[in-house]
């Protein structure tokens, strides 16, 4: 199999396929639990597709044959004629916090995802092992894994204090990272744009990243800034990777705000230079020109220290209130606001549901205030004090999206949450990230080839996670398999009407068991908690 791996790397897929046939015959795959026949098979490496049959026993692939397997080989058979068979998609950045209330994970599974990595942006669970154990008891529609979260751990030790940790506090945080790694975390995530991660200095993050590195983990970074401070944010993440000697993911990489449009040329060059200097860095991306995060991202971070009660107290002080509002006006003009109130869209607003799907411009007009950043800033402060809200910010440029997507070191990842139809007006990425790439950017716009897009969804994220038996179609790989119709695959949701499952993904198989069958979500729940094996 080492020889086979080398041949695939050289692109000699025809010879590799011949070897797979010989290996399949030696293992006598029939009878199998499942056979997928007549499909165009993409193995996930970026190599061209070949027509082949795939046999599955238990949760493993036992044969890939370019000559038809014997009739009735499989206890269950799927005819994939006219379809493309790929490894199951791996979502390297997923907000799966509601997994215990939505264990079917329908919004992920129906877009072809068989493994989602949770805990991004500094939000990983803690205590890690206790949480992972509880999820492992649930009937899961997909495989799940997590990162340890810097913000979660810092809050557990220090609350939301705006200061550096004491030596004792830092030692406690390091210990919590080590415990998380011991219990199966794949690395450390940071959300340096958010409270309390924003209050940390680089040496604190490096110390925690080193603790993750010591157990073979990775480091994923929501940069400290993705707007005007983007270049400094990238430089900081690369410095953390260099000094901690840890593999890095620049997560949901983007350039926010008109002043930064086009700067992906610079950030990708920075990453390339860092790789040449020895830092193992890549990025992930969702294929949209809008981001999604909280309303509070429009409040200056210094004002958020101590939580909502502290913010409310500051807002009651005329001098502090004036400073908060000035900071909010700046962010509306130059950062997530994009200089246009119509770019700020409400997604989920528990304190005023009729705002969902509407914009900050609409709310300002309804309230009779000036339709400017200055007029809307008090509304932002009011909304955050009321309980914050989930927002969609239309503030990226299509040219940057394409450029980042085409970089060979970019994986596709949703940054989406587990959602139910009808709940709010969420970003459509939660339903459509992977099919959008395959439909819009592969079939329609030809930004990527199909084999390359599949590589970015499968073997590339699997390699980053150190998973040699996932993100692949070869004998011995876990039978996580997605079947797509390349002629029809695509998203159906929009920013105004997001609650639609995609089309063109008729089969999704998790650990050898069909979860999506003939385009419909079935009742099987074969997903597992996947844990990183900590190694020194």
N, C-alpha and C positions, 0 to 999 in steps of 0.2 A: 504493500500500500504506500510505502514511502516513495517507491518508483512511480506509482500512479500519481501521487501528489506532484512530483517533479514534472511529469508529462503534462498535467493540467496547467501547471504554471507556465510551461513553454507554449501552451495553446494548441497542442496536438491532441485535440479532443477526439478525433476519429480513432486513433490508436488506443486512447484511454478507454473509449467505449468498448473496443474489442476485448480489452483486458477485463472490463467489468462483466462482459458476457461469460468469459471463461471462469471468472470467480463465481458468478451466479450459478453456473452449472455445477461447479465443485461443491457448492453449499446446498444443492437441491432445494431451492426455495419453495417448491410446491409440496404440499398445500400451504398456502399463505392465508393470513387473516384478511388481507386486503390487497387487491391488485388494481393499479391504475394503468389502463391500457391506452396505447395509440397517441399519447400526448407528445408535444414538443417539449423536451426536458431541458431546462436551464439549470445547471448545477450550482449557480450562485457565485462562481469564480469570475464571471464576465465572459466566459467562453460562449461560443454560438450554441444554439439549441440543436439537439438531435432527437429524432423520433425514437422513443423507447417505452418499454413497460417497466413499471416499478412494483416490486413485491414487498409487503410489510408483514412482519410477524411481531406480535406484541407491540412494543413502542420503537422498534428499530427497522430500518430499511435493510432487507436481506438480499435484494437483487435489483439491478438496473440492466435491462437487456434490450439491445437493439434488434434482436429477433423476437417475435412474439412468444410470450410464455405460453405453456400448454393450456388448452381450454379448461375452464373451470378450476384454474389454479387457485383462485382466491375464494375464500368463504363469502367474501363480498367483492364485487368488481365495479369499477368506475370506468366508463368509456370517455376518455379525454380527447377524442378525435376533434381536430380543429381548435383545441385549447392548448395553453402553455402551462406546464407543471413546474413550479419553482419551490425552493425552500420556503418554509413559513417566514413571514416578515418579522423582524425583531425591531421593536420600537424602543430606541435608546433613550428616549425622554418622554415619559408618560406620567400623568397625574392620576394615579390609580388609588388615591386615598379612599374612595367609596367602595372598594372591592368587597367588603363584607356585606354591604347592602345591595351591591350589584355584582354578585359573583359570576354571573354569566358573561360579563364584560362585553356585551353585545356590540357596543360602538367601536370597540377595538377589533374583536374577532371578525365582524362582518366586513372589515376592510383588509382582511388577510393576515392580521397579526396573530402570531402564536406564542410570542414571548414579549412581555413589556417590562421595562426597567423603570421602577418607581423611585420616589425619593429625590427628585431633582431640585435644583434651585435652593439647596440647603434645607429641604423639608423632609428628609428621611426620618423614619420612625425611631423612637427611643422610649423605653428599652427595646432594642432591636430584636433580640431573640424571642422575647415574650410575644411581640407583635407578629413576627414571622410564624411562630408556632400556632397562633390563633388563626391566621389566614390558611395555614396548611390543613386545617380541619374543615374548611369550607369547600363546597362543590364548585370548582373553578372551571370557567369556560376556556381559559388560556393559562399558560405558564406565567409566573410572575417572579420578579426579583427586585432587589432594592439597593440603593446606596445609603450610606450613613449621611445624615444631614447636619451640616455645620450650624445652621440657624437653630435647628431643634436642640442640638446639644448645647449651644451657647445659652439659649433661653433656659434650659434645664439647670444650668450651673449659675448663670448670672442674671436671669431675667432679660429685660430689654435695656439694660444699662448702657449708656453712651460713654464707655471708657474701655481702657485696656484691661485684660484679666490680671489678677494677681498671679504670682507663681503657683500658688496652691490651686487657683481656679483653672489655670492652664493645664496643670497636671491632671485635674479631674476630667477636663475635656479630652485630653490625650487618652486617658484610660477608657473613656466612653467610646472613642473611635476604635481602640483596640478590641474592646468587648464586642462592638458591632461587627468588626471584621472576623472575629472568632466565631460569631454566630451566623455568618454567611453573607455579610454585606460585600458588594463588589467594589467598593471604594468610597470616596468622600465627595459629596456635592456641596457647592457653596452657592448662595444667592447674595452676592455682595452688593446688589442694588437695593436689597430689602433690609428691613430691621429684623434682628439686630446685626446681621452680617456686615452691614454697611459700616458699623462702628469698629470693626476689627481692622488691625494693621496687617501688613503682609507677613511679618514674622510669626504671628499667631496662626495664620492659615498654613504657612509652611510647616510648622510644628505638627499640626493635625494631618496634613498631607503626608508627612514622613511616617506618621503612625499607620496610615493606610498603606503606604508603599511597603512598609516592613512586612505586611501580610500579602503582598502581591496585588494590591488594589490599584484603582485608577483615580483620577481627579477630574471632575466635571465642574465647569465654572459658568454660572450666570455672571457675566462680567459686571464689574462695579458700575460701568456706564456703557451704554450701547448707542448713545447719541453723541453730544459734543465731546464727551470724554472717551469715545470708542477706542482710539488708538492707545491711550493710556491703559484702558481696561484690558485690551489684548496683551499689551506689554507686561502688565502685572501677572496675568495668567501664565504667560510664557516664563516669567521669572520664577513663579512658584514651581512650575514643572521642572525648570533647570535646577533649582536649588534643592528641591525635594527628590529629584531623580525619579519622577513618577509620570506615567503616561497621562496626557491631558486631552480633554474634549472641551472645545469652545462651544458651549451648548446653545441651541437655537440661534446660530450666528446670523447677524443682521446688521444693517446700518440705519439708525433711526433718525428721522428728521431731514428736511431738505438740505441743511448745511452739510450733512454727512453722506448724502447720496453719492455713490461712486467710490466711496472710500473702501469698499470691499477689495478693490484693486490693491490697496495698501495692506489691509489686514491679511489677505491671503499671501501676499509677499512676505509679511512678517512671519507667518506660520511656516512658510517654505524655508526661510532663512534659519528659523529655529530648528527645523528638522535637520538641515544640513550641518548645524552646529551640535546635533546630538540629542535634542529634546524631541520626544515622541509625542507629536501633537496632531490632532485632527479636529474636525468640527461636525456638528449635526445641524439640520435645517428642516423647517417646515415650508411648504411651497406656496406661501401666500404673502401679500404685501401688507398684511395687518397683523399686529400682535394682540395678545390678550393677557391682561393681568388686572390687579386691583385698581380701584379709584384712587387709593392712597398713594399710588406712584406719582400723583400730581401734587402731593404735599411734600415740602422739603423734609428730608430724613431727620434733621435735628429736632424737628417739631414732634416727631412720632415716638421719641424715647419715652418709655414708661407706659405706653399704651394709650387707649382712648381717653381714659380719665385725665391723664396728664395733658393730652392734646386739648381737651375741652377746657382745662384750667388755663392753658396758655392762650387759647382763643378768647378768653374773657379778659385778658390783659391787653389794653389798647395798643401798647407798643409792640408786644409780641405778636398780636393778631396782625398788625400792619406788616411785620416782617414775614409772617407765614403767607399772607396774601401776595406779597411781592414775589416770594419764591414760587408760588403757584402760578402767577402770571408768567414768569420766566419759563416754567416747565410747559405751560400751555402754548407758549409762542415758539419755543426752541427744542422741545423734547417730545414727549408722547402726544402733546396736543397738536403738533404739526402746524401751529399758527392758524387753525381753522376749527371752530367748535363743531362743525359737521363731521370732522374726522374722529370724534370721541363718541363711541356708541355704547349704550348700556346693554349688558348681556344678562345679568341676573341681579335684581334689585329687590331684596326681601322687604325693604321698608317702603317701596312704592312700585308695585308690579307693573303699573301702566307705563313705566319708563322703558321697560325691556324692549329692545329692538329700535328704540328711538335714540336721539343724539343729545349731547349737551346743548347744542344749538336749540333743539326743540324745547328742552327744559327751561333754558334761559328765556325763550320767547313766551313760554307758558307763564313764567313767573314775572314777566314784565321788566326784566333787567336789560341793560345794554348788551347787545349781541357781540360782545368783545371778550377777550381774555380777562380784562379788568372787571367787566360786569359779571362774568361767570365764575371767577375765583371764589367768591363767598359761597356759591352753590357747591363747589367742590368740597370746601371745608365743612359745610353743613352735611353733605352726604357721607363723608368719611366719619364724622362724629356720630351720625345716625347708625352706623354699622358697616360702612364701606360698601362696595358693590363690585361685581365682576364686570370688566369692561373690554371692549374691542377698540383698538387704536389703529386707524388706517394711515400709517406713517412711514411705509417703506417704498422703495422704488423697484419696479420689475426688473430693471437691468442688473441690480445687485442680486436679486433672487436667482436669476439665471446664472450669473457668474459664479456665485457660491455653489449652486447646484452642480455645475460642470466640473468643479474642482475634484480631482480623483480622491481626495481625502475627506470628502463630505458624505456622511451617512444621512439617510432620510429618517426623520423622527417627528412625531406629531406635536409634542408639547400640549397634547389635548388631554381632556379629562374624561373619565367615565361618565357618560350622560344618558339620560332617558328621554325618549321622545316627549316633547311638550314642556320640559323643564327649562324655562327661560329662553333666551335667544343666544346660545353659545357660539363661539367661533366654529365655523364649519370644519376646521381641522380635526375636531373630535370624531367626525364621521368619515372624512374624505381625504386625509393626507396621502395615503399610499395610492389609492385609485386616482387621485388627481395627478400625481406624478406620472402614472402609467398612461392615463388618458390624455391629459392636456400637454404635458411636457415630453412625452415619448411619442405617442401616436399622432397628435395634431401638430405640435410645434417642432418636434424632432430636436429638442434641446439635448436629450440623451437617447442612446440606443436602448432597446429593451434589455439586452444582457447587462449593460452597465447599470441601468436603473435597478435591476434586481440585485446586482452585486451590492449596491449602496443600501439595500434593504435587508440583506441577509449575511453574506460572509464578512462584509466590512464591520458591522456592529458586533457580530459574533467574535471576530478576532479581537476587537477592543476589549471584550469581556472575558477573553481567554477560554471561550467555549469551542473546543475543537470538534464536537459532535453535534453542533447546531448551526443553522444558517447554511446547510450544505445538503446536497443530494448525492450521496455515494453510499456504498455498502458500509454499514456500521453506524451511520448517522441516526440520530433520533428522528423518528418519522413525524416531524413537524412539516407539513406540506400545504402549499396554497396553489390552487388551480384557477387560472384567470383566462378570460376570453380577451385576447389583445385587441380584437376588433370593436369591442363594446365597453371595456372596463372604464370606469370613470366615476366621479362624484356626482351627486344629485343635489346636495345641499348648497345653499347660498348664505350670504351674511344676513339677509332679511328672513330667510326661511331655511334654517340649517338642519332641521330634524328629518333627514332622509338618509337611509342606508344606501350605500353605493350599488352600482350595477356591475355586472361582468366578473364577479368572483363567485362561481357556483359551488366550489368546494374548499373548505378549510379543515385540515386534519391536524389534531393536536395529540402528540404522543401516540400516534397510530390510530386514533379514533376520530371519525368525522364529526365535526361540531357544526359546520355549515354544510348542508346537503341540498344540492340542486338550487342553490341560491337562498335557502331559508335556514334560519338558526334552528338547530335541533335541540334535543333535550340532554344530550350527553355532556358531561362536565368532567373531562379527563385531565384538566390542568393541574400543575404542581407548583409548589414553591421551589424555585431553583436557587441554590445557595452557592456562593463562592467558596471554594476550598482554600482557606487561608494557608499561605506558604511563606516561609522566610527565605 
